[in-house]
Amino acid sequence: MTYSTEIKKLRRKCFLSQEAFARELEVSFSSVNRWEGGRSKPNIMTMKKIKDFCETHHLDFSELEKTWNEN
């Protein structure tokens, strides 16, 4: 799997649109769109926000973390 696939899986598990997910993370819609398209990668501060989001929603962050570190 790739980090882009993992981000999309997390978002979809919470039934969120890219726009709603972006609001949750306090980033732009275009950022989420680029991550899911594999055109850019979340920075370390955003990864912290995603980790907090996962903890709040009881989602596993480990796969995303692993793929983010590999790519």
mmCIF file as gemmi writes it, N, C-alpha and C atoms, coordinates in Angstrom:
data_model
loop_
_atom_site.group_PDB
_atom_site.id
_atom_site.type_symbol
_atom_site.label_atom_id
_atom_site.label_alt_id
_atom_site.label_comp_id
_atom_site.label_asym_id
_atom_site.label_entity_id
_atom_site.label_seq_id
_atom_site.pdbx_PDB_ins_code
_atom_site.Cartn_x
_atom_site.Cartn_y
_atom_site.Cartn_z
_atom_site.occupancy
_atom_site.B_iso_or_equiv
_atom_site.pdbx_formal_charge
_atom_site.auth_seq_id
_atom_site.auth_asym_id
_atom_site.pdbx_PDB_model_num
ATOM 1 N N . MET Axp A 1 ? 0.833 -1.19 0 1 0 ? 1 A 1
ATOM 2 C CA . MET Axp A 1 ? 0 0 0 1 0 ? 1 A 1
ATOM 3 C C . MET Axp A 1 ? 0.879 1.255 0 1 0 ? 1 A 1
ATOM 4 N N . THR Axp A 2 ? 0.282 2.327 -0.416 1 0 ? 2 A 1
ATOM 5 C CA . THR Axp A 2 ? 0.984 3.601 -0.423 1 0 ? 2 A 1
ATOM 6 C C . THR Axp A 2 ? 0.35 4.532 0.61 1 0 ? 2 A 1
ATOM 7 N N . TYR Axp A 3 ? 1.078 5.579 0.969 1 0 ? 3 A 1
ATOM 8 C CA . TYR Axp A 3 ? 0.516 6.53 1.942 1 0 ? 3 A 1
ATOM 9 C C . TYR Axp A 3 ? -0.77 7.156 1.395 1 0 ? 3 A 1
ATOM 10 N N . SER Axp A 4 ? -0.841 7.367 0.078 1 0 ? 4 A 1
ATOM 11 C CA . SER Axp A 4 ? -2.05 7.97 -0.505 1 0 ? 4 A 1
ATOM 12 C C . SER Axp A 4 ? -3.266 7.054 -0.311 1 0 ? 4 A 1
ATOM 13 N N . THR Axp A 5 ? -3.072 5.761 -0.494 1 0 ? 5 A 1
ATOM 14 C CA . THR Axp A 5 ? -4.148 4.798 -0.282 1 0 ? 5 A 1
ATOM 15 C C . THR Axp A 5 ? -4.55 4.75 1.182 1 0 ? 5 A 1
ATOM 16 N N . GLU Axp A 6 ? -3.577 4.795 2.071 1 0 ? 6 A 1
ATOM 17 C CA . GLU Axp A 6 ? -3.858 4.745 3.508 1 0 ? 6 A 1
ATOM 18 C C . GLU Axp A 6 ? -4.63 5.979 3.976 1 0 ? 6 A 1
ATOM 19 N N . ILE Axp A 7 ? -4.282 7.145 3.458 1 0 ? 7 A 1
ATOM 20 C CA . ILE Axp A 7 ? -5.015 8.362 3.824 1 0 ? 7 A 1
ATOM 21 C C . ILE Axp A 7 ? -6.464 8.257 3.369 1 0 ? 7 A 1
ATOM 22 N N . LYS Axp A 8 ? -6.657 7.786 2.156 1 0 ? 8 A 1
ATOM 23 C CA . LYS Axp A 8 ? -8.015 7.64 1.628 1 0 ? 8 A 1
ATOM 24 C C . LYS Axp A 8 ? -8.814 6.647 2.466 1 0 ? 8 A 1
ATOM 25 N N . LYS Axp A 9 ? -8.18 5.544 2.878 1 0 ? 9 A 1
ATOM 26 C CA . LYS Axp A 9 ? -8.863 4.549 3.71 1 0 ? 9 A 1
ATOM 27 C C . LYS Axp A 9 ? -9.296 5.153 5.039 1 0 ? 9 A 1
ATOM 28 N N . LEU Axp A 10 ? -8.418 5.926 5.673 1 0 ? 10 A 1
ATOM 29 C CA . LEU Axp A 10 ? -8.769 6.555 6.951 1 0 ? 10 A 1
ATOM 30 C C . LEU Axp A 10 ? -9.962 7.496 6.777 1 0 ? 10 A 1
ATOM 31 N N . ARG Axp A 11 ? -9.91 8.306 5.748 1 0 ? 11 A 1
ATOM 32 C CA . ARG Axp A 11 ? -10.984 9.267 5.489 1 0 ? 11 A 1
ATOM 33 C C . ARG Axp A 11 ? -12.304 8.55 5.244 1 0 ? 11 A 1
ATOM 34 N N . ARG Axp A 12 ? -12.268 7.521 4.438 1 0 ? 12 A 1
ATOM 35 C CA . ARG Axp A 12 ? -13.5 6.801 4.096 1 0 ? 12 A 1
ATOM 36 C C . ARG Axp A 12 ? -14.071 6.024 5.279 1 0 ? 12 A 1
ATOM 37 N N . LYS Axp A 13 ? -13.219 5.54 6.172 1 0 ? 13 A 1
ATOM 38 C CA . LYS Axp A 13 ? -13.713 4.838 7.357 1 0 ? 13 A 1
ATOM 39 C C . LYS Axp A 13 ? -14.585 5.74 8.217 1 0 ? 13 A 1
ATOM 40 N N . CYS Axp A 14 ? -14.338 7.03 8.147 1 0 ? 14 A 1
ATOM 41 C CA . CYS Axp A 14 ? -15.14 8.003 8.904 1 0 ? 14 A 1
ATOM 42 C C . CYS Axp A 14 ? -16.229 8.636 8.05 1 0 ? 14 A 1
ATOM 43 N N . PHE Axp A 15 ? -16.392 8.137 6.828 1 0 ? 15 A 1
ATOM 44 C CA . PHE Axp A 15 ? -17.425 8.624 5.906 1 0 ? 15 A 1
ATOM 45 C C . PHE Axp A 15 ? -17.314 10.135 5.686 1 0 ? 15 A 1
ATOM 46 N N . LEU Axp A 16 ? -16.089 10.613 5.506 1 0 ? 16 A 1
ATOM 47 C CA . LEU Axp A 16 ? -15.85 12.034 5.291 1 0 ? 16 A 1
ATOM 48 C C . LEU Axp A 16 ? -15.473 12.306 3.842 1 0 ? 16 A 1
ATOM 49 N N . SER Axp A 17 ? -15.935 13.429 3.334 1 0 ? 17 A 1
ATOM 50 C CA . SER Axp A 17 ? -15.478 13.889 2.024 1 0 ? 17 A 1
ATOM 51 C C . SER Axp A 17 ? -14.056 14.431 2.197 1 0 ? 17 A 1
ATOM 52 N N . GLN Axp A 18 ? -13.382 14.664 1.092 1 0 ? 18 A 1
ATOM 53 C CA . GLN Axp A 18 ? -12.053 15.265 1.184 1 0 ? 18 A 1
ATOM 54 C C . GLN Axp A 18 ? -12.143 16.632 1.844 1 0 ? 18 A 1
ATOM 55 N N . GLU Axp A 19 ? -13.178 17.371 1.541 1 0 ? 19 A 1
ATOM 56 C CA . GLU Axp A 19 ? -13.354 18.7 2.113 1 0 ? 19 A 1
ATOM 57 C C . GLU Axp A 19 ? -13.564 18.63 3.63 1 0 ? 19 A 1
ATOM 58 N N . ALA Axp A 20 ? -14.409 17.721 4.086 1 0 ? 20 A 1
ATOM 59 C CA . ALA Axp A 20 ? -14.66 17.576 5.52 1 0 ? 20 A 1
ATOM 60 C C . ALA Axp A 20 ? -13.406 17.087 6.245 1 0 ? 20 A 1
ATOM 61 N N . PHE Axp A 21 ? -12.687 16.168 5.626 1 0 ? 21 A 1
ATOM 62 C CA . PHE Axp A 21 ? -11.444 15.665 6.22 1 0 ? 21 A 1
ATOM 63 C C . PHE Axp A 21 ? -10.428 16.796 6.337 1 0 ? 21 A 1
ATOM 64 N N . ALA Axp A 22 ? -10.352 17.622 5.313 1 0 ? 22 A 1
ATOM 65 C CA . ALA Axp A 22 ? -9.438 18.77 5.337 1 0 ? 22 A 1
ATOM 66 C C . ALA Axp A 22 ? -9.785 19.713 6.486 1 0 ? 22 A 1
ATOM 67 N N . ARG Axp A 23 ? -11.07 19.966 6.691 1 0 ? 23 A 1
ATOM 68 C CA . ARG Axp A 23 ? -11.49 20.826 7.81 1 0 ? 23 A 1
ATOM 69 C C . ARG Axp A 23 ? -11.085 20.222 9.142 1 0 ? 23 A 1
ATOM 70 N N . GLU Axp A 24 ? -11.249 18.921 9.287 1 0 ? 24 A 1
ATOM 71 C CA . GLU Axp A 24 ? -10.865 18.227 10.533 1 0 ? 24 A 1
ATOM 72 C C . GLU Axp A 24 ? -9.381 18.423 10.833 1 0 ? 24 A 1
ATOM 73 N N . LEU Axp A 25 ? -8.565 18.4 9.782 1 0 ? 25 A 1
ATOM 74 C CA . LEU Axp A 25 ? -7.109 18.499 9.946 1 0 ? 25 A 1
ATOM 75 C C . LEU Axp A 25 ? -6.597 19.934 9.872 1 0 ? 25 A 1
ATOM 76 N N . GLU Axp A 26 ? -7.512 20.85 9.57 1 0 ? 26 A 1
ATOM 77 C CA . GLU Axp A 26 ? -7.148 22.26 9.404 1 0 ? 26 A 1
ATOM 78 C C . GLU Axp A 26 ? -6.118 22.458 8.291 1 0 ? 26 A 1
ATOM 79 N N . VAL Axp A 27 ? -6.406 21.801 7.171 1 0 ? 27 A 1
ATOM 80 C CA . VAL Axp A 27 ? -5.595 21.956 5.957 1 0 ? 27 A 1
ATOM 81 C C . VAL Axp A 27 ? -6.554 22.255 4.813 1 0 ? 27 A 1
ATOM 82 N N . SER Axp A 28 ? -6.027 22.56 3.65 1 0 ? 28 A 1
ATOM 83 C CA . SER Axp A 28 ? -6.881 22.853 2.508 1 0 ? 28 A 1
ATOM 84 C C . SER Axp A 28 ? -7.373 21.565 1.842 1 0 ? 28 A 1
ATOM 85 N N . PHE Axp A 29 ? -8.509 21.698 1.166 1 0 ? 29 A 1
ATOM 86 C CA . PHE Axp A 29 ? -9.047 20.588 0.389 1 0 ? 29 A 1
ATOM 87 C C . PHE Axp A 29 ? -8.018 20.11 -0.63 1 0 ? 29 A 1
ATOM 88 N N . SER Axp A 30 ? -7.335 21.07 -1.275 1 0 ? 30 A 1
ATOM 89 C CA . SER Axp A 30 ? -6.368 20.702 -2.311 1 0 ? 30 A 1
ATOM 90 C C . SER Axp A 30 ? -5.213 19.877 -1.739 1 0 ? 30 A 1
ATOM 91 N N . SER Axp A 31 ? -4.856 20.107 -0.481 1 0 ? 31 A 1
ATOM 92 C CA . SER Axp A 31 ? -3.803 19.292 0.147 1 0 ? 31 A 1
ATOM 93 C C . SER Axp A 31 ? -4.24 17.842 0.233 1 0 ? 31 A 1
ATOM 94 N N . VAL Axp A 32 ? -5.452 17.615 0.734 1 0 ? 32 A 1
ATOM 95 C CA . VAL Axp A 32 ? -5.972 16.246 0.849 1 0 ? 32 A 1
ATOM 96 C C . VAL Axp A 32 ? -6.059 15.614 -0.533 1 0 ? 32 A 1
ATOM 97 N N . ASN Axp A 33 ? -6.522 16.372 -1.51 1 0 ? 33 A 1
ATOM 98 C CA . ASN Axp A 33 ? -6.634 15.869 -2.869 1 0 ? 33 A 1
ATOM 99 C C . ASN Axp A 33 ? -5.27 15.459 -3.427 1 0 ? 33 A 1
ATOM 100 N N . ARG Axp A 34 ? -4.245 16.271 -3.189 1 0 ? 34 A 1
ATOM 101 C CA . ARG Axp A 34 ? -2.888 15.938 -3.664 1 0 ? 34 A 1
ATOM 102 C C . ARG Axp A 34 ? -2.323 14.721 -2.932 1 0 ? 34 A 1
ATOM 103 N N . TRP Axp A 35 ? -2.586 14.603 -1.627 1 0 ? 35 A 1
ATOM 104 C CA . TRP Axp A 35 ? -2.103 13.424 -0.885 1 0 ? 35 A 1
ATOM 105 C C . TRP Axp A 35 ? -2.717 12.151 -1.446 1 0 ? 35 A 1
ATOM 106 N N . GLU Axp A 36 ? -4.039 12.18 -1.617 1 0 ? 36 A 1
ATOM 107 C CA . GLU Axp A 36 ? -4.725 10.981 -2.099 1 0 ? 36 A 1
ATOM 108 C C . GLU Axp A 36 ? -4.363 10.651 -3.545 1 0 ? 36 A 1
ATOM 109 N N . GLY Axp A 37 ? -3.971 11.649 -4.294 1 0 ? 37 A 1
ATOM 110 C CA . GLY Axp A 37 ? -3.544 11.424 -5.668 1 0 ? 37 A 1
ATOM 111 C C . GLY Axp A 37 ? -2.079 11.06 -5.771 1 0 ? 37 A 1
ATOM 112 N N . GLY Axp A 38 ? -1.371 11.063 -4.65 1 0 ? 38 A 1
ATOM 113 C CA . GLY Axp A 38 ? 0.048 10.717 -4.636 1 0 ? 38 A 1
ATOM 114 C C . GLY Axp A 38 ? 0.945 11.806 -5.197 1 0 ? 38 A 1
ATOM 115 N N . ARG Axp A 39 ? 0.415 13.029 -5.327 1 0 ? 39 A 1
ATOM 116 C CA . ARG Axp A 39 ? 1.2 14.124 -5.888 1 0 ? 39 A 1
ATOM 117 C C . ARG Axp A 39 ? 1.999 14.889 -4.838 1 0 ? 39 A 1
ATOM 118 N N . SER Axp A 40 ? 1.627 14.741 -3.578 1 0 ? 40 A 1
ATOM 119 C CA . SER Axp A 40 ? 2.406 15.336 -2.495 1 0 ? 40 A 1
ATOM 120 C C . SER Axp A 40 ? 2.216 14.488 -1.25 1 0 ? 40 A 1
ATOM 121 N N . LYS Axp A 41 ? 2.99 14.799 -0.257 1 0 ? 41 A 1
ATOM 122 C CA . LYS Axp A 41 ? 3.031 13.998 0.966 1 0 ? 41 A 1
ATOM 123 C C . LYS Axp A 41 ? 2.808 14.929 2.158 1 0 ? 41 A 1
ATOM 124 N N . PRO Axp A 42 ? 2.007 14.508 3.155 1 0 ? 42 A 1
ATOM 125 C CA . PRO Axp A 42 ? 1.83 15.352 4.331 1 0 ? 42 A 1
ATOM 126 C C . PRO Axp A 42 ? 3.17 15.59 5.042 1 0 ? 42 A 1
ATOM 127 N N . ASN Axp A 43 ? 3.353 16.799 5.553 1 0 ? 43 A 1
ATOM 128 C CA . ASN Axp A 43 ? 4.58 17.068 6.309 1 0 ? 43 A 1
ATOM 129 C C . ASN Axp A 43 ? 4.452 16.497 7.725 1 0 ? 43 A 1
ATOM 130 N N . ILE Axp A 44 ? 5.494 16.597 8.496 1 0 ? 44 A 1
ATOM 131 C CA . ILE Axp A 44 ? 5.53 15.978 9.82 1 0 ? 44 A 1
ATOM 132 C C . ILE Axp A 44 ? 4.48 16.572 10.762 1 0 ? 44 A 1
ATOM 133 N N . MET Axp A 45 ? 4.236 17.875 10.667 1 0 ? 45 A 1
ATOM 134 C CA . MET Axp A 45 ? 3.22 18.501 11.528 1 0 ? 45 A 1
ATOM 135 C C . MET Axp A 45 ? 1.819 17.999 11.164 1 0 ? 45 A 1
ATOM 136 N N . THR Axp A 46 ? 1.574 17.817 9.892 1 0 ? 46 A 1
ATOM 137 C CA . THR Axp A 46 ? 0.276 17.305 9.463 1 0 ? 46 A 1
ATOM 138 C C . THR Axp A 46 ? 0.123 15.843 9.846 1 0 ? 46 A 1
ATOM 139 N N . MET Axp A 47 ? 1.205 15.096 9.794 1 0 ? 47 A 1
ATOM 140 C CA . MET Axp A 47 ? 1.136 13.695 10.228 1 0 ? 47 A 1
ATOM 141 C C . MET Axp A 47 ? 0.745 13.616 11.701 1 0 ? 47 A 1
ATOM 142 N N . LYS Axp A 48 ? 1.204 14.549 12.509 1 0 ? 48 A 1
ATOM 143 C CA . LYS Axp A 48 ? 0.811 14.604 13.92 1 0 ? 48 A 1
ATOM 144 C C . LYS Axp A 48 ? -0.699 14.847 14.024 1 0 ? 48 A 1
ATOM 145 N N . LYS Axp A 49 ? -1.223 15.755 13.201 1 0 ? 49 A 1
ATOM 146 C CA . LYS Axp A 49 ? -2.667 16.015 13.205 1 0 ? 49 A 1
ATOM 147 C C . LYS Axp A 49 ? -3.449 14.775 12.774 1 0 ? 49 A 1
ATOM 148 N N . ILE Axp A 50 ? -2.925 14.061 11.777 1 0 ? 50 A 1
ATOM 149 C CA . ILE Axp A 50 ? -3.596 12.834 11.318 1 0 ? 50 A 1
ATOM 150 C C . ILE Axp A 50 ? -3.553 11.781 12.425 1 0 ? 50 A 1
ATOM 151 N N . LYS Axp A 51 ? -2.44 11.694 13.113 1 0 ? 51 A 1
ATOM 152 C CA . LYS Axp A 51 ? -2.338 10.74 14.228 1 0 ? 51 A 1
ATOM 153 C C . LYS Axp A 51 ? -3.354 11.082 15.313 1 0 ? 51 A 1
ATOM 154 N N . ASP Axp A 52 ? -3.476 12.354 15.651 1 0 ? 52 A 1
ATOM 155 C CA . ASP Axp A 52 ? -4.468 12.778 16.641 1 0 ? 52 A 1
ATOM 156 C C . ASP Axp A 52 ? -5.887 12.462 16.162 1 0 ? 52 A 1
ATOM 157 N N . PHE Axp A 53 ? -6.137 12.69 14.878 1 0 ? 53 A 1
ATOM 158 C CA . PHE Axp A 53 ? -7.438 12.364 14.29 1 0 ? 53 A 1
ATOM 159 C C . PHE Axp A 53 ? -7.718 10.867 14.451 1 0 ? 53 A 1
ATOM 160 N N . CYS Axp A 54 ? -6.731 10.043 14.151 1 0 ? 54 A 1
ATOM 161 C CA . CYS Axp A 54 ? -6.888 8.585 14.268 1 0 ? 54 A 1
ATOM 162 C C . CYS Axp A 54 ? -7.177 8.178 15.708 1 0 ? 54 A 1
ATOM 163 N N . GLU Axp A 55 ? -6.462 8.766 16.649 1 0 ? 55 A 1
ATOM 164 C CA . GLU Axp A 55 ? -6.684 8.431 18.053 1 0 ? 55 A 1
ATOM 165 C C . GLU Axp A 55 ? -8.086 8.831 18.497 1 0 ? 55 A 1
ATOM 166 N N . THR Axp A 56 ? -8.536 9.995 18.067 1 0 ? 56 A 1
ATOM 167 C CA . THR Axp A 56 ? -9.871 10.47 18.415 1 0 ? 56 A 1
ATOM 168 C C . THR Axp A 56 ? -10.959 9.559 17.852 1 0 ? 56 A 1
ATOM 169 N N . HIS Axp A 57 ? -10.738 9.052 16.634 1 0 ? 57 A 1
ATOM 170 C CA . HIS Axp A 57 ? -11.739 8.223 15.962 1 0 ? 57 A 1
ATOM 171 C C . HIS Axp A 57 ? -11.447 6.718 16.069 1 0 ? 57 A 1
ATOM 172 N N . HIS Axp A 58 ? -10.507 6.367 16.926 1 0 ? 58 A 1
ATOM 173 C CA . HIS Axp A 58 ? -10.161 4.956 17.176 1 0 ? 58 A 1
ATOM 174 C C . HIS Axp A 58 ? -9.79 4.208 15.897 1 0 ? 58 A 1
ATOM 175 N N . LEU Axp A 59 ? -8.911 4.836 15.113 1 0 ? 59 A 1
ATOM 176 C CA . LEU Axp A 59 ? -8.418 4.244 13.872 1 0 ? 59 A 1
ATOM 177 C C . LEU Axp A 59 ? -6.942 3.895 14.029 1 0 ? 59 A 1
ATOM 178 N N . ASP Axp A 60 ? -6.514 2.874 13.314 1 0 ? 60 A 1
ATOM 179 C CA . ASP Axp A 60 ? -5.115 2.454 13.349 1 0 ? 60 A 1
ATOM 180 C C . ASP Axp A 60 ? -4.267 3.376 12.481 1 0 ? 60 A 1
ATOM 181 N N . PHE Axp A 61 ? -3.288 4 13.085 1 0 ? 61 A 1
ATOM 182 C CA . PHE Axp A 61 ? -2.398 4.932 12.401 1 0 ? 61 A 1
ATOM 183 C C . PHE Axp A 61 ? -1.135 4.25 11.875 1 0 ? 61 A 1
ATOM 184 N N . SER Axp A 62 ? -0.843 3.041 12.36 1 0 ? 62 A 1
ATOM 185 C CA . SER Axp A 62 ? 0.447 2.401 12.106 1 0 ? 62 A 1
ATOM 186 C C . SER Axp A 62 ? 0.744 2.159 10.626 1 0 ? 62 A 1
ATOM 187 N N . GLU Axp A 63 ? -0.253 1.75 9.842 1 0 ? 63 A 1
ATOM 188 C CA . GLU Axp A 63 ? -0.002 1.496 8.417 1 0 ? 63 A 1
ATOM 189 C C . GLU Axp A 63 ? 0.343 2.773 7.671 1 0 ? 63 A 1
ATOM 190 N N . LEU Axp A 64 ? -0.372 3.846 7.973 1 0 ? 64 A 1
ATOM 191 C CA . LEU Axp A 64 ? -0.073 5.124 7.333 1 0 ? 64 A 1
ATOM 192 C C . LEU Axp A 64 ? 1.329 5.584 7.721 1 0 ? 64 A 1
ATOM 193 N N . GLU Axp A 65 ? 1.648 5.472 8.986 1 0 ? 65 A 1
ATOM 194 C CA . GLU Axp A 65 ? 2.98 5.876 9.452 1 0 ? 65 A 1
ATOM 195 C C . GLU Axp A 65 ? 4.071 5.08 8.741 1 0 ? 65 A 1
ATOM 196 N N . LYS Axp A 66 ? 3.854 3.779 8.623 1 0 ? 66 A 1
ATOM 197 C CA . LYS Axp A 66 ? 4.831 2.901 7.968 1 0 ? 66 A 1
ATOM 198 C C . LYS Axp A 66 ? 5.016 3.292 6.498 1 0 ? 66 A 1
ATOM 199 N N . THR Axp A 67 ? 3.92 3.475 5.765 1 0 ? 67 A 1
ATOM 200 C CA . THR Axp A 67 ? 4.034 3.803 4.346 1 0 ? 67 A 1
ATOM 201 C C . THR Axp A 67 ? 4.585 5.208 4.148 1 0 ? 67 A 1
ATOM 202 N N . TRP Axp A 68 ? 4.247 6.133 5.038 1 0 ? 68 A 1
ATOM 203 C CA . TRP Axp A 68 ? 4.778 7.507 4.933 1 0 ? 68 A 1
ATOM 204 C C . TRP Axp A 68 ? 6.292 7.489 5.092 1 0 ? 68 A 1
ATOM 205 N N . ASN Axp A 69 ? 6.805 6.68 6.02 1 0 ? 69 A 1
ATOM 206 C CA . ASN Axp A 69 ? 8.242 6.59 6.248 1 0 ? 69 A 1
ATOM 207 C C . ASN Axp A 69 ? 8.969 5.9 5.109 1 0 ? 69 A 1
ATOM 208 N N . GLU Axp A 70 ? 8.299 5 4.4 1 0 ? 70 A 1
ATOM 209 C CA . GLU Axp A 70 ? 8.93 4.261 3.302 1 0 ? 70 A 1
ATOM 210 C C . GLU Axp A 70 ? 9.063 5.092 2.034 1 0 ? 70 A 1
ATOM 211 N N . ASN Axp A 71 ? 8.122 5.972 1.81 1 0 ? 71 A 1
ATOM 212 C CA . ASN Axp A 71 ? 8.092 6.718 0.541 1 0 ? 71 A 1
ATOM 213 C C . ASN Axp A 71 ? 8.837 8.014 0.628 1 0 ? 71 A 1
